[in-house]
Amino acid sequence: MDYDVLNAIEQRKSVRNYDGKRLPDEIVRKLRSFLKDADNPFGVNVDLRYLDAGEFNLSSPFVTGEKAYVAGTVHTVPFAEIAFGYTMESFVLYAQRLGLGTVWLGYITKRESLEKALHKGENQLLPCVVAVGGKADRRSVREILIRKKVKADSRLDFEDIFFASDFSSPLKENRAGDFLIPLKMLRLAPSAANRQPWRVVVNGGYAHFYEKKEKKFDRAGVDLQKIDLGIAMCHFDLAVKACGMSGEFIVKVPGIAHESDTEYLISYAAEKLKG
């Protein structure tokens, strides 16, 4: 059991108030090295870069004291947003393990400066950015109010988002089997406005992932909730590996009846327990 990964997932909290200090060069080197090799299981290239906020004139009205951002581009291909969410969240969890604070942001001022820094092409998406840095000693009043508004520390009940065989049968924790810890880690994932759009149907060795869609999160050709699903899949996949399991993501439409606002995305096929 890799407790470092599980602890990082459990301890991660969005940080909107930073200490105003630039990160030490050694930490920046570690972050850039991780970003260079960051990958995802969907075969989609996501180009992530560490950017000094002052050098590139970057800021956001939703954070204070930040000195750096991580941003990136992805080509408009199938699973683009999911791959972006997965890859960026793997960085977020790495930063957590280094003791740093992070927060996902859908808006940044002077976006044109960001696009120029990333050399964004016409057929590429620049969905979100992540602020990263040392945490301030305490949360600002604004941060406290934002967290309260979106109920940042609350999550939907296990049986409201996970199901057994079909959507008519809520999955109880004592029936989740080897998927219990990965599903618990998935449930902790952050999401836009804390809407938690993921739904998972477990059937045998398969976990089928669905998106509970809300139109207001589909903006300018980017489905923000698919990014949320990518974040959730990152938690799930890393937890699967941390538990000594193996498997892969595959497209295997299960033919499960679902509501019109629910979309099948992909399935995880578990192979076996290692060791």
LORO-693654 format. One record per residue (C-alpha): residue number from 1; residue in one letter; x, y, z. Coordinates in pm, 1 decimal. Layout:
<doses>
{filo: NUM | miza: A | px: X | py: Y | pz: Z}
...
</doses>
This chain:
<doses>
{filo: 1 | miza: M | px: 0.0 | py: 0.0 | pz: 0.0}
{filo: 2 | miza: D | px: 147.1 | py: 336.8 | pz: -106.0}
{filo: 3 | miza: Y | px: 24.9 | py: 559.5 | pz: 175.0}
{filo: 4 | miza: D | px: 208.0 | py: 867.6 | pz: 40.5}
{filo: 5 | miza: V | px: -31.8 | py: 886.4 | pz: -255.1}
{filo: 6 | miza: L | px: -340.0 | py: 820.3 | pz: -43.8}
{filo: 7 | miza: N | px: -232.3 | py: 1075.5 | pz: 216.7}
{filo: 8 | miza: A | px: -175.7 | py: 1337.9 | pz: -53.4}
{filo: 9 | miza: I | px: -528.0 | py: 1283.5 | pz: -185.6}
{filo: 10 | miza: E | px: -681.1 | py: 1297.7 | pz: 162.0}
{filo: 11 | miza: Q | px: -485.3 | py: 1605.6 | pz: 271.4}
{filo: 12 | miza: R | px: -520.8 | py: 1814.2 | pz: -46.6}
{filo: 13 | miza: K | px: -726.4 | py: 2130.3 | pz: 2.3}
{filo: 14 | miza: S | px: -765.0 | py: 2418.9 | pz: -239.7}
{filo: 15 | miza: V | px: -544.6 | py: 2709.9 | pz: -128.8}
{filo: 16 | miza: R | px: -632.9 | py: 3065.2 | pz: -234.1}
{filo: 17 | miza: N | px: -406.9 | py: 3257.9 | pz: 3.2}
{filo: 18 | miza: Y | px: -29.0 | py: 3221.1 | pz: -48.3}
{filo: 19 | miza: D | px: 274.7 | py: 3347.3 | pz: 141.4}
{filo: 20 | miza: G | px: 388.7 | py: 3587.4 | pz: -132.7}
{filo: 21 | miza: K | px: 732.5 | py: 3423.1 | pz: -165.8}
{filo: 22 | miza: R | px: 889.9 | py: 3278.5 | pz: -477.7}
{filo: 23 | miza: L | px: 958.3 | py: 2908.3 | pz: -446.2}
{filo: 24 | miza: P | px: 1320.7 | py: 2797.8 | pz: -392.6}
{filo: 25 | miza: D | px: 1507.9 | py: 2708.8 | pz: -711.9}
{filo: 26 | miza: E | px: 1540.0 | py: 2343.9 | pz: -608.5}
{filo: 27 | miza: I | px: 1162.9 | py: 2311.4 | pz: -565.6}
{filo: 28 | miza: V | px: 1101.4 | py: 2481.3 | pz: -900.6}
{filo: 29 | miza: R | px: 1341.0 | py: 2235.4 | pz: -1066.5}
{filo: 30 | miza: K | px: 1150.5 | py: 1943.7 | pz: -914.5}
{filo: 31 | miza: L | px: 817.5 | py: 2082.8 | pz: -1032.9}
{filo: 32 | miza: R | px: 943.2 | py: 2144.9 | pz: -1385.9}
{filo: 33 | miza: S | px: 1097.0 | py: 1798.0 | pz: -1400.7}
{filo: 34 | miza: F | px: 765.3 | py: 1643.1 | pz: -1298.4}
{filo: 35 | miza: L | px: 572.5 | py: 1849.1 | pz: -1554.6}
{filo: 36 | miza: K | px: 810.4 | py: 1743.6 | pz: -1830.9}
{filo: 37 | miza: D | px: 726.3 | py: 1376.9 | pz: -1771.9}
{filo: 38 | miza: A | px: 362.2 | py: 1411.6 | pz: -1660.9}
{filo: 39 | miza: D | px: 139.3 | py: 1169.1 | pz: -1849.6}
{filo: 40 | miza: N | px: -208.9 | py: 1020.8 | pz: -1860.4}
{filo: 41 | miza: P | px: -357.9 | py: 682.1 | pz: -1958.3}
{filo: 42 | miza: F | px: -566.9 | py: 820.5 | pz: -2246.4}
{filo: 43 | miza: G | px: -290.5 | py: 862.9 | pz: -2504.5}
{filo: 44 | miza: V | px: -342.4 | py: 1240.4 | pz: -2523.0}
{filo: 45 | miza: N | px: -46.9 | py: 1478.9 | pz: -2508.2}
{filo: 46 | miza: V | px: -93.6 | py: 1752.4 | pz: -2248.3}
{filo: 47 | miza: D | px: 176.4 | py: 2020.2 | pz: -2245.2}
{filo: 48 | miza: L | px: 203.1 | py: 2169.8 | pz: -1894.9}
{filo: 49 | miza: R | px: 443.4 | py: 2447.4 | pz: -1797.6}
{filo: 50 | miza: Y | px: 550.9 | py: 2624.2 | pz: -1479.6}
{filo: 51 | miza: L | px: 514.8 | py: 3001.2 | pz: -1523.2}
{filo: 52 | miza: D | px: 644.4 | py: 3281.5 | pz: -1301.3}
{filo: 53 | miza: A | px: 349.5 | py: 3511.6 | pz: -1236.1}
{filo: 54 | miza: G | px: 558.0 | py: 3829.4 | pz: -1247.9}
{filo: 55 | miza: E | px: 751.1 | py: 3738.6 | pz: -1560.4}
{filo: 56 | miza: F | px: 435.3 | py: 3666.3 | pz: -1758.6}
{filo: 57 | miza: N | px: 211.1 | py: 3925.6 | pz: -1590.3}
{filo: 58 | miza: L | px: -35.8 | py: 3663.6 | pz: -1464.3}
{filo: 59 | miza: S | px: -288.1 | py: 3708.0 | pz: -1185.4}
{filo: 60 | miza: S | px: -632.7 | py: 3600.0 | pz: -1073.4}
{filo: 61 | miza: P | px: -889.5 | py: 3787.0 | pz: -863.9}
{filo: 62 | miza: F | px: -960.5 | py: 3467.1 | pz: -672.2}
{filo: 63 | miza: V | px: -615.1 | py: 3421.5 | pz: -514.3}
{filo: 64 | miza: T | px: -366.4 | py: 3637.4 | pz: -324.0}
{filo: 65 | miza: G | px: 9.6 | py: 3612.6 | pz: -274.0}
{filo: 66 | miza: E | px: 65.1 | py: 3366.6 | pz: -558.1}
{filo: 67 | miza: K | px: 396.3 | py: 3387.7 | pz: -743.8}
{filo: 68 | miza: A | px: 355.2 | py: 3105.5 | pz: -994.3}
{filo: 69 | miza: Y | px: 104.0 | py: 2918.5 | pz: -1203.4}
{filo: 70 | miza: V | px: 100.1 | py: 2593.8 | pz: -1394.3}
{filo: 71 | miza: A | px: -89.1 | py: 2610.2 | pz: -1721.2}
{filo: 72 | miza: G | px: -103.0 | py: 2406.0 | pz: -2036.6}
{filo: 73 | miza: T | px: -257.0 | py: 2325.1 | pz: -2369.0}
{filo: 74 | miza: V | px: -411.8 | py: 2018.3 | pz: -2524.6}
{filo: 75 | miza: H | px: -520.7 | py: 1955.4 | pz: -2881.8}
{filo: 76 | miza: T | px: -893.6 | py: 1925.4 | pz: -2952.9}
{filo: 77 | miza: V | px: -905.5 | py: 1546.3 | pz: -2973.1}
{filo: 78 | miza: P | px: -1129.2 | py: 1287.4 | pz: -2803.4}
{filo: 79 | miza: F | px: -1071.4 | py: 1278.6 | pz: -2424.9}
{filo: 80 | miza: A | px: -886.3 | py: 1613.8 | pz: -2439.3}
{filo: 81 | miza: E | px: -1048.9 | py: 1763.0 | pz: -2129.8}
{filo: 82 | miza: I | px: -1035.5 | py: 1435.6 | pz: -1937.2}
{filo: 83 | miza: A | px: -664.9 | py: 1394.0 | pz: -2015.0}
{filo: 84 | miza: F | px: -598.7 | py: 1755.2 | pz: -1915.3}
{filo: 85 | miza: G | px: -776.7 | py: 1710.2 | pz: -1583.3}
{filo: 86 | miza: Y | px: -595.5 | py: 1385.5 | pz: -1508.4}
{filo: 87 | miza: T | px: -250.1 | py: 1519.4 | pz: -1597.0}
{filo: 88 | miza: M | px: -287.6 | py: 1847.8 | pz: -1410.6}
{filo: 89 | miza: E | px: -426.9 | py: 1676.7 | pz: -1099.8}
{filo: 90 | miza: S | px: -128.7 | py: 1440.7 | pz: -1094.9}
{filo: 91 | miza: F | px: 82.4 | py: 1756.7 | pz: -1066.4}
{filo: 92 | miza: V | px: -143.9 | py: 1896.1 | pz: -792.4}
{filo: 93 | miza: L | px: -94.0 | py: 1580.6 | pz: -587.3}
{filo: 94 | miza: Y | px: 282.1 | py: 1589.4 | pz: -645.7}
{filo: 95 | miza: A | px: 289.3 | py: 1949.8 | pz: -523.0}
{filo: 96 | miza: Q | px: 88.7 | py: 1840.7 | pz: -218.3}
{filo: 97 | miza: R | px: 353.8 | py: 1580.2 | pz: -139.5}
{filo: 98 | miza: L | px: 612.5 | py: 1860.3 | pz: -146.2}
{filo: 99 | miza: G | px: 407.4 | py: 2055.9 | pz: 107.6}
{filo: 100 | miza: L | px: 286.9 | py: 2320.0 | pz: -139.6}
{filo: 101 | miza: G | px: -56.1 | py: 2472.1 | pz: -185.0}
{filo: 102 | miza: T | px: -252.3 | py: 2468.2 | pz: -510.8}
{filo: 103 | miza: V | px: -590.6 | py: 2566.4 | pz: -646.4}
{filo: 104 | miza: W | px: -764.4 | py: 2504.3 | pz: -978.5}
{filo: 105 | miza: L | px: -876.5 | py: 2825.5 | pz: -1151.3}
{filo: 106 | miza: G | px: -1103.7 | py: 2868.1 | pz: -1450.5}
{filo: 107 | miza: Y | px: -1029.9 | py: 3238.6 | pz: -1488.8}
{filo: 108 | miza: I | px: -710.7 | py: 3439.9 | pz: -1510.4}
{filo: 109 | miza: T | px: -662.4 | py: 3806.3 | pz: -1601.8}
{filo: 110 | miza: K | px: -479.0 | py: 3898.7 | pz: -1923.0}
{filo: 111 | miza: R | px: -543.2 | py: 3561.7 | pz: -2080.0}
{filo: 112 | miza: E | px: -367.6 | py: 3677.6 | pz: -2396.3}
{filo: 113 | miza: S | px: -39.1 | py: 3688.8 | pz: -2200.8}
{filo: 114 | miza: L | px: -95.8 | py: 3330.2 | pz: -2093.7}
{filo: 115 | miza: E | px: -175.1 | py: 3214.3 | pz: -2447.6}
{filo: 116 | miza: K | px: 140.2 | py: 3383.4 | pz: -2575.0}
{filo: 117 | miza: A | px: 354.5 | py: 3223.7 | pz: -2304.2}
{filo: 118 | miza: L | px: 220.6 | py: 2879.5 | pz: -2395.8}
{filo: 119 | miza: H | px: 234.7 | py: 2936.9 | pz: -2774.2}
{filo: 120 | miza: K | px: -127.6 | py: 2826.0 | pz: -2796.7}
{filo: 121 | miza: G | px: -232.2 | py: 2709.4 | pz: -3144.3}
{filo: 122 | miza: E | px: -570.4 | py: 2738.4 | pz: -3317.3}
{filo: 123 | miza: N | px: -666.3 | py: 2375.4 | pz: -3259.3}
{filo: 124 | miza: Q | px: -565.2 | py: 2372.2 | pz: -2894.6}
{filo: 125 | miza: L | px: -755.9 | py: 2423.1 | pz: -2571.5}
{filo: 126 | miza: L | px: -629.1 | py: 2615.7 | pz: -2270.6}
{filo: 127 | miza: P | px: -892.5 | py: 2500.2 | pz: -2022.8}
{filo: 128 | miza: C | px: -773.0 | py: 2595.7 | pz: -1673.5}
{filo: 129 | miza: V | px: -471.3 | py: 2695.6 | pz: -1470.1}
{filo: 130 | miza: V | px: -341.7 | py: 2600.2 | pz: -1127.0}
{filo: 131 | miza: A | px: -185.0 | py: 2846.9 | pz: -884.2}
{filo: 132 | miza: V | px: 100.2 | py: 2697.0 | pz: -682.3}
{filo: 133 | miza: G | px: 311.9 | py: 2820.5 | pz: -394.7}
{filo: 134 | miza: G | px: 379.4 | py: 2824.0 | pz: -24.7}
{filo: 135 | miza: K | px: 67.9 | py: 2839.7 | pz: 190.1}
{filo: 136 | miza: A | px: -3.1 | py: 3150.3 | pz: 396.4}
{filo: 137 | miza: D | px: -21.5 | py: 3103.1 | pz: 772.6}
{filo: 138 | miza: R | px: -398.0 | py: 3142.9 | pz: 766.9}
{filo: 139 | miza: R | px: -685.8 | py: 3165.5 | pz: 522.9}
{filo: 140 | miza: S | px: -803.4 | py: 3508.8 | pz: 414.9}
{filo: 141 | miza: V | px: -1160.0 | py: 3620.1 | pz: 486.8}
{filo: 142 | miza: R | px: -1233.5 | py: 3598.5 | pz: 114.6}
{filo: 143 | miza: E | px: -1104.0 | py: 3242.0 | pz: 98.4}
{filo: 144 | miza: I | px: -1317.8 | py: 3142.5 | pz: 396.0}
{filo: 145 | miza: L | px: -1625.0 | py: 3293.3 | pz: 229.4}
{filo: 146 | miza: I | px: -1554.4 | py: 3120.7 | pz: -104.2}
{filo: 147 | miza: R | px: -1513.1 | py: 2783.2 | pz: 64.9}
{filo: 148 | miza: K | px: -1834.0 | py: 2837.7 | pz: 259.1}
{filo: 149 | miza: K | px: -2028.2 | py: 2936.6 | pz: -53.9}
{filo: 150 | miza: V | px: -1935.4 | py: 2622.0 | pz: -249.0}
{filo: 151 | miza: K | px: -1939.0 | py: 2399.5 | pz: 61.8}
{filo: 152 | miza: A | px: -1582.6 | py: 2303.5 | pz: -24.4}
{filo: 153 | miza: D | px: -1544.4 | py: 2048.7 | pz: 254.8}
{filo: 154 | miza: S | px: -1866.0 | py: 1860.2 | pz: 180.3}
{filo: 155 | miza: R | px: -1911.5 | py: 1570.0 | pz: -58.7}
{filo: 156 | miza: L | px: -2212.1 | py: 1381.0 | pz: -188.9}
{filo: 157 | miza: D | px: -2280.8 | py: 1055.4 | pz: -7.2}
{filo: 158 | miza: F | px: -2105.6 | py: 743.9 | pz: -136.3}
{filo: 159 | miza: E | px: -2435.4 | py: 584.1 | pz: -239.1}
{filo: 160 | miza: D | px: -2544.9 | py: 895.9 | pz: -431.0}
{filo: 161 | miza: I | px: -2260.4 | py: 877.0 | pz: -683.1}
{filo: 162 | miza: F | px: -2160.3 | py: 510.0 | pz: -694.5}
{filo: 163 | miza: F | px: -2386.8 | py: 229.2 | pz: -813.2}
{filo: 164 | miza: A | px: -2393.0 | py: -150.1 | pz: -837.3}
{filo: 165 | miza: S | px: -2467.0 | py: -296.3 | pz: -1183.1}
{filo: 166 | miza: D | px: -2709.2 | py: -16.3 | pz: -1282.0}
{filo: 167 | miza: F | px: -2831.4 | py: 325.8 | pz: -1171.1}
{filo: 168 | miza: S | px: -3123.7 | py: 182.4 | pz: -976.2}
{filo: 169 | miza: S | px: -2895.2 | py: 14.7 | pz: -720.2}
{filo: 170 | miza: P | px: -2679.4 | py: 239.5 | pz: -498.2}
{filo: 171 | miza: L | px: -2344.1 | py: 83.8 | pz: -414.2}
{filo: 172 | miza: K | px: -2286.7 | py: 23.0 | pz: -44.1}
{filo: 173 | miza: E | px: -1932.2 | py: 54.7 | pz: 84.8}
{filo: 174 | miza: N | px: -1931.4 | py: -303.5 | pz: 213.6}
{filo: 175 | miza: R | px: -2008.9 | py: -427.8 | pz: -139.8}
{filo: 176 | miza: A | px: -1743.6 | py: -221.9 | pz: -321.4}
{filo: 177 | miza: G | px: -1474.1 | py: -489.0 | pz: -285.2}
{filo: 178 | miza: D | px: -1128.9 | py: -397.8 | pz: -418.5}
{filo: 179 | miza: F | px: -1268.8 | py: -72.2 | pz: -556.0}
{filo: 180 | miza: L | px: -1355.8 | py: 66.0 | pz: -210.2}
{filo: 181 | miza: I | px: -1041.8 | py: 271.8 | pz: -146.2}
{filo: 182 | miza: P | px: -1012.1 | py: 398.1 | pz: -507.9}
{filo: 183 | miza: L | px: -1376.4 | py: 510.1 | pz: -497.7}
{filo: 184 | miza: K | px: -1325.6 | py: 680.9 | pz: -161.9}
{filo: 185 | miza: M | px: -1026.7 | py: 868.2 | pz: -306.1}
{filo: 186 | miza: L | px: -1228.0 | py: 960.5 | pz: -616.3}
{filo: 187 | miza: R | px: -1501.8 | py: 1103.9 | pz: -395.1}
{filo: 188 | miza: L | px: -1251.2 | py: 1352.9 | pz: -249.1}
{filo: 189 | miza: A | px: -1170.2 | py: 1508.6 | pz: -587.3}
{filo: 190 | miza: P | px: -1226.0 | py: 1883.4 | pz: -634.9}
{filo: 191 | miza: S | px: -1469.3 | py: 2005.2 | pz: -901.0}
{filo: 192 | miza: A | px: -1606.1 | py: 2327.1 | pz: -1048.7}
{filo: 193 | miza: A | px: -1842.0 | py: 2482.5 | pz: -791.3}
{filo: 194 | miza: N | px: -1810.3 | py: 2151.1 | pz: -603.6}
{filo: 195 | miza: R | px: -2079.1 | py: 1998.7 | pz: -828.0}
{filo: 196 | miza: Q | px: -1916.5 | py: 1650.9 | pz: -824.3}
{filo: 197 | miza: P | px: -2044.4 | py: 1545.4 | pz: -1170.0}
{filo: 198 | miza: W | px: -1899.2 | py: 1194.5 | pz: -1159.2}
{filo: 199 | miza: R | px: -2113.1 | py: 884.5 | pz: -1143.9}
{filo: 200 | miza: V | px: -1962.5 | py: 535.4 | pz: -1140.5}
{filo: 201 | miza: V | px: -2136.3 | py: 203.1 | pz: -1194.8}
{filo: 202 | miza: V | px: -1941.9 | py: -98.5 | pz: -1065.9}
{filo: 203 | miza: N | px: -2011.4 | py: -430.9 | pz: -1231.3}
{filo: 204 | miza: G | px: -1774.7 | py: -716.1 | pz: -1155.1}
{filo: 205 | miza: G | px: -1421.2 | py: -606.3 | pz: -1236.8}
{filo: 206 | miza: Y | px: -1539.2 | py: -297.8 | pz: -1424.8}
{filo: 207 | miza: A | px: -1597.7 | py: 57.2 | pz: -1307.3}
{filo: 208 | miza: H | px: -1798.9 | py: 250.6 | pz: -1567.0}
{filo: 209 | miza: F | px: -1755.3 | py: 630.3 | pz: -1553.9}
{filo: 210 | miza: Y | px: -2036.6 | py: 871.6 | pz: -1640.9}
{filo: 211 | miza: E | px: -2072.6 | py: 1249.6 | pz: -1643.4}
{filo: 212 | miza: K | px: -2379.4 | py: 1409.9 | pz: -1484.9}
{filo: 213 | miza: K | px: -2397.6 | py: 1708.3 | pz: -1719.3}
{filo: 214 | miza: E | px: -2492.4 | py: 2068.9 | pz: -1646.3}
{filo: 215 | miza: K | px: -2498.1 | py: 2302.7 | pz: -1948.2}
{filo: 216 | miza: K | px: -2361.7 | py: 2602.6 | pz: -1759.0}
{filo: 217 | miza: F | px: -2024.0 | py: 2429.1 | pz: -1726.9}
{filo: 218 | miza: D | px: -1984.9 | py: 2385.9 | pz: -2104.4}
{filo: 219 | miza: R | px: -1812.0 | py: 2709.7 | pz: -2206.5}
{filo: 220 | miza: A | px: -1630.3 | py: 2823.6 | pz: -2521.4}
{filo: 221 | miza: G | px: -1589.8 | py: 2470.9 | pz: -2649.6}
{filo: 222 | miza: V | px: -1457.3 | py: 2339.3 | pz: -2317.2}
{filo: 223 | miza: D | px: -1661.0 | py: 2101.8 | pz: -2100.2}
{filo: 224 | miza: L | px: -1534.6 | py: 2193.6 | pz: -1753.8}
{filo: 225 | miza: Q | px: -1706.3 | py: 1893.1 | pz: -1601.7}
{filo: 226 | miza: K | px: -1505.0 | py: 1659.0 | pz: -1821.9}
{filo: 227 | miza: I | px: -1198.7 | py: 1818.5 | pz: -1665.3}
{filo: 228 | miza: D | px: -1355.8 | py: 1735.8 | pz: -1329.0}
{filo: 229 | miza: L | px: -1398.1 | py: 1375.6 | pz: -1443.7}
{filo: 230 | miza: G | px: -1031.0 | py: 1367.3 | pz: -1541.2}
{filo: 231 | miza: I | px: -938.8 | py: 1488.3 | pz: -1193.3}
{filo: 232 | miza: A | px: -1158.5 | py: 1218.3 | pz: -1039.7}
{filo: 233 | miza: M | px: -1010.5 | py: 949.4 | pz: -1265.2}
{filo: 234 | miza: C | px: -662.2 | py: 1057.3 | pz: -1156.8}
{filo: 235 | miza: H | px: -756.5 | py: 1004.8 | pz: -790.4}
{filo: 236 | miza: F | px: -912.9 | py: 668.8 | pz: -875.4}
{filo: 237 | miza: D | px: -625.4 | py: 544.0 | pz: -1092.9}
{filo: 238 | miza: L | px: -349.4 | py: 648.9 | pz: -854.0}
{filo: 239 | miza: A | px: -538.6 | py: 490.7 | pz: -564.5}
{filo: 240 | miza: V | px: -582.6 | py: 167.5 | pz: -761.8}
{filo: 241 | miza: K | px: -206.0 | py: 152.7 | pz: -812.5}
{filo: 242 | miza: A | px: -139.3 | py: 250.9 | pz: -451.7}
{filo: 243 | miza: C | px: -350.7 | py: -47.3 | pz: -344.1}
{filo: 244 | miza: G | px: -140.1 | py: -284.6 | pz: -554.1}
{filo: 245 | miza: M | px: -399.7 | py: -340.6 | pz: -824.1}
{filo: 246 | miza: S | px: -357.3 | py: -326.4 | pz: -1200.4}
{filo: 247 | miza: G | px: -592.3 | py: -253.1 | pz: -1486.7}
{filo: 248 | miza: E | px: -661.2 | py: -9.6 | pz: -1767.8}
{filo: 249 | miza: F | px: -909.6 | py: 244.4 | pz: -1896.8}
{filo: 250 | miza: I | px: -1103.8 | py: 120.5 | pz: -2199.1}
{filo: 251 | miza: V | px: -1410.1 | py: 226.0 | pz: -2393.8}
{filo: 252 | miza: K | px: -1663.4 | py: -48.7 | pz: -2324.7}
{filo: 253 | miza: V | px: -2016.4 | py: 85.8 | pz: -2353.3}
{filo: 254 | miza: P | px: -2202.9 | py: -123.8 | pz: -2094.4}
{filo: 255 | miza: G | px: -2554.7 | py: -64.5 | pz: -2224.3}
{filo: 256 | miza: I | px: -2677.9 | py: 55.2 | pz: -1885.4}
{filo: 257 | miza: A | px: -2995.4 | py: 264.2 | pz: -1893.2}
{filo: 258 | miza: H | px: -2936.3 | py: 619.7 | pz: -1775.1}
{filo: 259 | miza: E | px: -3099.1 | py: 963.2 | pz: -1773.5}
{filo: 260 | miza: S | px: -3064.2 | py: 1199.0 | pz: -2070.8}
{filo: 261 | miza: D | px: -2834.7 | py: 1434.4 | pz: -1877.5}
{filo: 262 | miza: T | px: -2591.6 | py: 1152.5 | pz: -1799.8}
{filo: 263 | miza: E | px: -2318.7 | py: 1059.6 | pz: -2049.9}
{filo: 264 | miza: Y | px: -2104.1 | py: 744.4 | pz: -2056.6}
{filo: 265 | miza: L | px: -1734.7 | py: 828.3 | pz: -2087.9}
{filo: 266 | miza: I | px: -1505.1 | py: 533.5 | pz: -2024.9}
{filo: 267 | miza: S | px: -1458.8 | py: 219.8 | pz: -1814.5}
{filo: 268 | miza: Y | px: -1181.9 | py: 93.4 | pz: -1589.8}
{filo: 269 | miza: A | px: -1110.9 | py: -278.5 | pz: -1624.7}
{filo: 270 | miza: A | px: -935.3 | py: -426.9 | pz: -1321.9}
{filo: 271 | miza: E | px: -696.7 | py: -712.1 | pz: -1393.3}
{filo: 272 | miza: K | px: -568.1 | py: -850.1 | pz: -1067.3}
{filo: 273 | miza: L | px: -410.2 | py: -776.0 | pz: -734.6}
{filo: 274 | miza: K | px: -32.4 | py: -768.3 | pz: -750.7}
{filo: 275 | miza: G | px: 183.3 | py: -958.5 | pz: -510.2}
</doses>
